[in-house]
Amino acid sequence: MTMTPTRRTGTLAGTDDYLEEIRGVLASTWATQQRQGNRLDELDRRLDALDARVAAVDGKLDEVLTLLRER
């Protein structure tokens, strides 16, 4: 058997609506953070790939400089 919450009255009237609004904001914030976390993970992967490419180019430049110095 499920019990339904009782609406507050008197001084606490409106608290339930306020709490629901807060729950909605928290859920939205959590979802936004999840999306941003996924974006950050993707950016991190892309930066790692870019870093590897830069390292490869740097290695090739070192080879070219070595060849030029030998001439």
KAFENFEN-V614721 format. One record per residue. N is the residue number from 1. PSI is psi in whole degrees, 0 to 359 (none if undefined). Layout:
N_PSI / N_PSI
This chain:
1_129 / 2_134 / 3_135 / 4_139 / 5_146 / 6_136 / 7_139 / 8_151 / 9_171 / 10_227 / 11_327 / 12_4 / 13_137 / 14_348 / 15_321 / 16_316 / 17_319 / 18_316 / 19_322 / 20_321 / 21_317 / 22_317 / 23_319 / 24_317 / 25_318 / 26_318 / 27_318 / 28_317 / 29_316 / 30_316 / 31_319 / 32_317 / 33_323 / 34_315 / 35_317 / 36_322 / 37_319 / 38_320 / 39_319 / 40_321 / 41_317 / 42_317 / 43_321 / 44_317 / 45_318 / 46_320 / 47_322 / 48_317 / 49_318 / 50_319 / 51_319 / 52_320 / 53_319 / 54_318 / 55_321 / 56_317 / 57_319 / 58_318 / 59_318 / 60_320 / 61_321 / 62_319 / 63_315 / 64_315 / 65_320 / 66_316 / 67_319 / 68_324 / 69_329 / 70_340 / 71_none
